[in-house]
Amino acid sequence: MATKEEIKSEFYIGIQNVSRKAFDLAIKEGRLSTDPLKDNYAGSYMYMDHYEGKDHFKNIITRSYDV
């Protein structure tokens, strides 16, 4: 039987995988950029969730969902 720490670790690994895939897809689609000089630079956003068929990201400075 898995320990509480093992279950917690697997949960966080799962979240990391989901957010990594969401960022990769958003970059591929052009919603986010790998260029730090662009307004939609991926490093300026945090992954929030997926609903209504779309991944949602929040700007870490303005807190707006603008991509």
Residue pairs with C-beta under 8 A, 6 or more apart in sequence:
2 10
18 47
18 50
19 47
22 47
22 50
22 55
22 57
23 32
23 42
23 47
25 55
26 32
26 42
26 55
26 57
26 67
27 33
27 34
27 42
31 40
31 57
31 67
32 40
32 41
32 42
32 45
32 57
32 67
33 40
33 41
33 42
34 41
34 42
35 41
36 43
40 67
44 59
44 60
44 61
45 57
45 58
45 59
45 60
45 67
46 57
46 58
46 60
47 55
47 56
47 57
48 56
48 57
48 58
48 65
49 55
49 56
50 56
56 65
57 65
57 67
58 64
58 65
59 65
59 66
59 67
